[in-house]
């Protein structure tokens, strides 16, 4: 898809006209024009020359984005507000001359303010002065007339056409009245000549132009603020870097850092490129990219990202991605691209905008004719027609969607949530079913020790030391989990001899004079006495989706260490939030049903679909789409087809490039809590768009009949053209200002209007969290769960021996003592209830 910069647009009618012209070209499959960013995205085989020619045929200018080699722009200048300063100068000049005009025309006539005798006694001199002042203001604001006339010539009238017609009609009629006054004065009809003073609309012509310029300036200033998030990201990129050349550290422009370059980063400095730590270590603040405020520890081999900040420590890194390839640049590109696309909801406004201006011109003409037929003076009828022209605002319609998309995308980027397109930002809020992959999405994606159960007089520390001694020489992933646990607990290991691997079964080795055995239940049972209690514990752990590894020393069972891919700490909370938002949560995995069920129960999902092959995931998503909009959350290559098939594909940031490419939304933090946050932000943006569209439509629905004078017979309401211009100038500003409210939205907040309103039963429901000591395995969890759910008033209990907690959902009030007694009756200790 190619992106173009467009010049000359002033309202939604302009963007609609350009889209129509470009879409007519052979080879163009998609065209989207963004009024907010003055850009156009075109997909297809049509040549650049043909596309630019089509835009110019419509009466506008176009150039390929980033193709101005003569004047390359710095990244800081790309989003610089260049429109507001120009409009400020225009407005200042207009106001100065308008103040003089209003003093003479309104101040003298209505409030008797003193003016030189020449103008006070000579009506013709007063008229000529007003004419000259109005001409000056019209010249200052000539852009409205040039653009308006051009658009008519190209058969696509726009907002500038309405302004030019309104102001021009006022001016021409006033000039006619001035010449009629001169003629009457020349004929000696002084009384009749004086009457023509009441037919002057010079101040209206000038005021219309000035007020519209006020609106344009406010709109431009507000539009500039919609890109604040993007500007903030661009400013993060450091200007210089400390390059390591021949062992010496030299400060160079960041552009000189190439792939493979070595650079140093001291405390307080920004990292200049994406790279890998090759020496030293540091705590790095990655909040700019991920939204995570806690610094991340980096050591040799760790990846670092451009624009993140070294908070403490010194390190040297090798550049892996530089310039436009860095994570920061890709985020900026994603947000910009999202703003350049159109949300489906915008199509309504686009259809209206395409015919809006011609319809308004027709209504204005009919209004003038109708009032003349009704017997009113031409001046009265013209004033009503001018009011219709200047109060109508296609701009508000055109800006309603893109400003909310731009602000929403920026807020998402600041919180580590990247929406690739406007459609993704809109669709995420309509999700009814969230399908979560298991490995790496709900779980950590790597094995870790969950249970250490010692037998026959061996304590936990001794068991872990024995296991680590045996597993240290193994390359199996499960062995790595045990060794990591030992390192974490500073457990010492011994040096073994005669290490032997029995593939698929276990390990054998000698530690001094002792024989060590480790592996599966059946394997260890060949070398040690395994009683019924040990067998039942192993079976219970296996039933809960864990891998029990038994260890024996000199023919005596020392204990069991269970390893599993554990559920992320925030996964249950994320699933709970999705439930509160009225979203059904399903876990989709290729794992066996026993393991999947255990993980699904720990996470609290509604349904588990296990044993699904990668190529079958896509068909499962297709069948679920019959129930409503489906979001697929995954991180692996095997998730890519399902991510593409789903209505919304969400890839976690730690996932594969293929998964990220296939997704519509990318979560930089890899936290499942960002899924409900993304949906909340989408709902907030969608609500904001609807508010904007409602305001834009209702403003015109009420404003045009009021301007036309339909309320005069009923309520006596009559709208002066100047007030119509003021209303028009404020309408676009109100739409943009409303969209800016999204900047204050907190996607990770605990309570939002976008969360589903609870029903009567849910309102009565209450949650209590119990801290429980003594639970060692899934069997313990089951006992505690059964005991709690047997208590009257307990709706459900979510028990975890890993965290030592039980989250109890109550349908009616239950005393803490009752809950405590139920658990302690099973020989576990309750330490706290909240």
C-alpha positions, 0 to 999 in steps of 0.5 A: 500500500502506497501513502500520499500527502494531499494538499488543498482539502478543507472538509469531508466533501474534499476527501470524498471527492478524491476517493471517488476519483482515485477509486475509478482508476483501473488497478486500484483495489482500495483507497482511503483519504484521511482528512485529519492527517491530509494523507491518502493510502492506495492499494493496487497496481495503478501507477503513482503518476496515474494516482497523482493525476487523478487527485489533480483532476479532482482539484487537489495536490498529491505527492508520494509520502517521504519522496521529497528528496530535495527537502527531507524532513526530520522525524520531529518535523513530520507531525509539526503543526504548520497550519495553526501559525498561518491561521493565527496570522490570518485571524489577527489581521482579519480581527484588526480590520473587522474591529474597525468595520464593526465600530463604524457599521454597528457601533455607530448605527446601534449604540451611537458611537462617535465617528468622524463627521464625514462618515456620520453625515455622509451615508455614501462615504460610510458605505464606501468605507465598509466596502473597502474594509470588507474587501481587505478582509476578503483578500486576507481570507482569499483561500476560501474563495480560491478553494471554493471556486476551484471545487465548483469548477471540478464539479465537487463543491466543498465547505469553502464553497459554502463559505464563499457563497455565503460571504460572497452573496452578502458582499454582492448584495451590499454592493448592489445596495451601495450603488442603489443608494448612490443612484437614489442620492443622485436623483435627489431622493435622500430619504430613500438613499438613507433607507439603503443603509439597512440593506448593507451586509458588509459586516456579515460578509466580513464576520462570516470569514473571520468566524470561520477562520477562528473555527479553522484555527481552533480545529487546526490547533486541536488536530495538532494535539491529537498527534501528541502521543505520536510526537512524544514517541518520536521525541524519545529517539536519542540524537546521539550515541556512544559508539565503541570504535577500536576500543574507544568510546566516541560520541557520534550522531545516532545515524552513524550506528549501523547494524553490527556496531558496538555502542555503550550505554551509561546510566541516564542515557537512552539506548540508540538502537535495538541490540543485544547486550555483550558486556555488563548489565543494567536496569532498563526503563522500557515504559515508553514502549511497553507501558510497564513502569518497573525497570527490567534487568538486562544482562549479557545476551538480553535484548534491548530496544531503542529509546528505552532508558538505562536507569542504572548500570553500564553495558555495551551492546551490539546493534541488531536493528537501526533506523526505521527497523527499530521497535520504536520506529515500527510502533510509530509506523503502526500508529501512523498507518492506523490513523491513515486507514478508515473505520467501517463506521466512517462510511456513513459520514462519507456517504453523507459528505459526498452529497452534503454540499450540493444539497445545502446549496439547493436548500439555501436556494429554495429558502430564498425563493420560498421567503420571496414567495411568502412576501418577504423582502429580498434582503430578508430572504437572502439573509435566510439563504446565507444563514443556511450556507454558513451554518452547514458543516461537513467538516464535523462529519469528516473529522468525527471518526479520524480524530478519535482513531488517531487519539485512540491509537496514540493512547494504545501505543502509550500503554503498549497496545498497538492497533494496526488499522482503524478497523481493528480499533473499532472491531475489538470493542464488538468482541463477544468471544475471546479465544486464548492460546495456552502456551506462552499466552495463558502460561509462561511458555517455559517449564518451572518447578511447581511442587517439591515433596520430600519423603522418607526423612529427606527435607525439601532442600536436600531433595532439591540438591540431590535432583540438581546434582543429577539434572545439571548434566542433562539438556532436557528442558525439564532438567533446566527448570530444576536447576533454575529452581536450585539456583534461585534458592541458592541450593548447592549441588554435588559433582556426579560421576557415571552420568547416564541418560535413559531416553524417555525414562530418566537419569542415573549417576553416582554422587560419591558412593551413593547411587542417584536415580531420577525420572518417571514413576515406572523407571524409578520404581525399578530401583527403589521401593515406591509405596502406594502413597507416593504413587497416589501423589504422583498420579494426583500431580499428573492429573493436575497437568504437571509432570512428576519426576521422582528421585531416589538415593541408594534405593530409597525414594527421596521425593517428587519434584513436579514441573509444569508450564505455569499459568502467568500471575495475571492470567486469572485476573485478565480472564475475570476482567473479560468475564466482567465485560460480558465476553466468553473466554475459551482456551484453545490448545494442542495439549492433551485434555488432562493438562489443558483442563488443569490450566483452564481451571487455574485460569478460570476460562469458560471452556477448554478445547484441547488436542487441536492441531495447528491447521485445525485451529482455524476451523474451530475459530470459523465455527465459533464465529457463528456465535458472535465476533471472535478475538484470537490471542496467540503468540506462536507460528501455529497460531497465525492461521487462527489469528488471520481467520478471527475477526480480531487477531491479537498477538502478544509481543513476545511471540513470533514475527509470523504471529505478529504479522498475522495479528490486527493488534500487538501487545508489547508487554505480553501481558494478558491484562492488555487484552481487556485493556485493548477491548476497553480502549476500543469501546471508549473510542467507538463510543467517542466516534458515535458521540462525534457523529451524533453531534455532527448530524444533530447539529446540521439537522437542527441548525439548517432548519433554524437558519432557513427560518422554519421556526420563525412562524412557530417560535419567532426564532430568526438566525443572523448569518453571523451567528450561523458562521459562529456555530459552524466554526465551533462545530468542528472544534467541538468534535475534535475537543471531544475526541481529545478527551480520550487522552485521559482514558485509562485502559487498565483502570479497574472500573469502566463504563465499557464493562458489562453492567452486572445483573441483579445476581452479580450485584449481590455477589461478593468475592473473598480471598483466603490465604491458606498454608499447607496445600502442596498439590492439586489433590490439596486444591480439590479438597479445599475447593470441595470443602468451601463449595459445600458451605451454604452461600458459596457460589464457587471457589478458585483454589491455587496451591501455588499461590496459597490462595482461594478466591471465593465467590459468594451469592450471599453473606458468609461469615469469615469464621465459617469459611475458615472452619471449613478449610481448617477441618481439612487440616490446612491453616487459614492465615488471612481472609479479605 
